[in-house]
Amino acid sequence: MAANEEQLIEVLSVLSESVRYRILSLIASKGELTAKDILSEFDFTQPTLSHHMSCLTEAGLVNVERRGRFAYYSVNKDTIDFAVSGIEVLKSGSKKTEKAKDVSDEGVKDLKKGKKKKKKDKNKKKKKD
């Protein structure tokens, strides 16, 4: 299976969880939210939200920007474009168009960079312990 297909499957599997889809929709409607803002809209605990946000960020669906004590979440539009182009391929029943291929290739590169960074961060934590 190609890297693009694996990444698309990962993104779609994260979105298949209804709570995560609702969180992503909420963030998209507001543009940018903190965890506190998101939590006020749902009936679950902060650790549960943390788990869902981790899944969304690891899949590249959500960007996180830390400002002071707060983390601000926004939708990663490149990943959304990547997922849409992957689904459009199913709709058309043909190979990817050049535009869709370019978007998905960029999205995979960006997502891979994010995953490599996460792995490095985890290794740093292990060394400190």
MOVEN-V633527 format. One record per residue. N is the residue number from 1. SS is DSSP state (hx for helix, st for strand, lp for the rest). PHI is phi in whole degrees, 0 to 359 (* if undefined). NEAR is the number of other ideal C-beta (glycine too) atoms within 8 Angstrom. Layout:
# MOVEN-V633527
n = <N:N>
ss = <SS:SS>
phi = <PHI:PHI>
near = <NEAR:NEAR>
This chain:
# MOVEN-V633527
n = <1:2:3:4:5:6:7:8:9:10:11:12:13:14:15:16:17:18:19:20:21:22:23:24:25:26:27:28:29:30:31:32:33:34:35:36:37:38:39:40:41:42:43:44:45:46:47:48:49:50:51:52:53:54:55:56:57:58:59:60:61:62:63:64:65:66:67:68:69:70:71:72:73:74:75:76:77:78:79:80:81:82:83:84:85:86:87:88:89:90:91:92:93:94:95:96:97:98:99:100:101:102:103:104:105:106:107:108:109:110:111:112:113:114:115:116:117:118:119:120:121:122:123:124:125:126:127:128:129>
ss = <lp:lp:hx:hx:hx:hx:hx:hx:hx:hx:hx:hx:hx:hx:hx:lp:lp:hx:hx:hx:hx:hx:hx:hx:hx:hx:hx:hx:hx:hx:lp:lp:st:st:hx:hx:hx:hx:hx:lp:lp:lp:lp:lp:lp:hx:hx:hx:hx:hx:hx:hx:hx:hx:hx:hx:hx:hx:lp:lp:lp:st:st:st:st:st:st:lp:lp:st:st:st:st:st:st:lp:hx:hx:hx:hx:hx:hx:hx:hx:hx:hx:hx:hx:hx:hx:hx:hx:lp:lp:lp:lp:lp:hx:hx:hx:hx:hx:hx:hx:hx:hx:hx:hx:hx:hx:hx:hx:hx:hx:hx:hx:hx:hx:hx:hx:hx:hx:hx:hx:hx:hx:hx:hx:lp>
phi = <*:289:302:299:294:298:295:298:297:297:299:293:292:295:288:290:283:301:296:294:297:295:297:298:298:297:298:299:289:260:93:200:218:268:300:299:298:294:300:294:266:232:251:212:276:299:299:293:299:302:298:295:294:298:299:293:286:295:280:83:280:230:266:237:235:270:227:66:277:252:253:253:254:220:283:274:293:297:291:297:301:299:294:298:295:294:287:300:299:294:295:281:73:234:296:299:285:301:298:297:296:299:297:291:296:297:298:295:300:297:293:295:301:298:291:298:297:300:298:297:299:295:296:298:297:297:294:293:287>
near = <3:5:7:10:9:9:12:12:8:9:14:10:7:13:12:6:9:5:9:12:10:9:14:13:8:11:15:8:6:8:7:7:11:9:13:7:9:15:10:6:6:10:2:7:5:7:6:8:14:9:8:12:14:8:11:13:12:10:12:13:13:13:8:9:7:7:5:4:2:9:8:11:13:10:10:11:6:11:14:10:10:17:12:8:14:14:8:9:11:7:6:6:4:4:4:8:6:6:7:12:10:8:12:14:9:10:14:12:8:12:13:9:8:11:9:8:8:9:8:8:8:8:8:8:8:7:6:5:4>
